[in-house]
Amino acid sequence: MSTQTEPKLVTQIDFARAGQITPQMKEVAEREHRDPEYIRERVADGRIAIPANIVHIKKGMRAFGVGEGLSTKVNVNLGISGDKADAAEEWKKVKIAEDFGADAIMDLSNSGKTRQFRQQLIDETPLMVGTVPMYDAIGYMKKPLVKLTKDDLFEVVRAHAEDGVDFMTIHCGINKSVTKTFKETGRLMNIVSRGGSLLFGWMEVTGNENPFYEYFDELLEICHEYDVTISLGDSCRPGCLYDSNDATETAEMIELGKLCKRAWAAGVQVMVEGPGHMALDEIAANMKLQKRLCHNAPFYVLGPLVTDIGVGYDHITAAIGGAISASSGADFLCYVTPAEHLCLPNAQDVLDGLMATKIAAHAADIAKKVPHARDMDDKMGQARRKLDWDAMWKCALDPVTGKKRYEESPAATEGTCTMCGKMCAVRTVNKVFEGTTIDLGMED
């Protein structure tokens, strides 16, 4: 008779492998119009992640699934910056994210009382919450970068896990092997990831291996304890078109694929992060390569931006790339705002970036034939045919902006807009089918 105790089930992947469907799996299945067993199977083998820290679950968070066969998720970045520390403005952004359909919020605060803001965010928002502990480390430990130790960095990770963070971007893949490739092959924009650049600098000054890579198993223990999904950061993502799909990006992607398997073996959920900047004709192939090298783990991308010269309009350049990447296999889009490359976004930038990314994600879901993705589009078509404006607002991704623009420019002919007035094609054809006089004469 065996005296061994059964391993404790903690994470979504633990339960899935044990054949158990959790309440979070059921919630995801219902929202995604999928069978719960469909979700459980893919969580078990890593193709779907449900980032849901056990602490945040107790605070009433909603469960979101990221991965194969599910709707494309959208993230909003915000947080208190050292140059513009305005907590009230950041809370406006949180409200916009919640009201306009974001699935996740990444708190990238790097100045002041970051923990207080993070804890309050987790207490109050039902959305997935992500962080980048490396951003917080210098302020949290009150030390310069090069004085940080491995224990310091892991203490910050544990603090974020204890607070209830659902997923953490951790730059584990930029090891000595990858940096050797980077220095040998060179790049136009070098390293543009903030976390990646900090770790590269730390490695170069200290001469040590990346502690998140060297002590990856210890990192996994923390993540497993709280069911933190590890989002493997792309330190070497391309920061311009010239660097896309180069040796450095690919070398890191290979390392991330190896780390995926190690995380899954430890019962830890994984997402993998991707580009960046990339030409239109390269995106689909990059998505397929990532899925191949990273064993179909959920893929989380920033854009990619399809041109480097859209300054001030990068929410558009990113939405174009986001639609292509998601339709080609990406599962999670990080929004980009008009302020990208320029300044900390304000609340209006957040709304503009969120809506552009939501449109990209939705367009991709239609192309991917995600169940019921097109339902609201068909309802919008019916509402427009009837010139039922109230019904149109209910179908719109952003009903507030649409209704405001319509009401600011009232048409003389009821039911139409000022673009066509009584020459409205929909109105004309409706009148024909109704057998009503088409009133387009001069006397009108």
Summary of the structure (lengths in Angstrom):
residues: 444
radius of gyration: 23.8
end to end distance: 94.4
largest distance: 97.9
contacts: 1548
relative contact order: 0.10
helix: 52%
strand: 9%
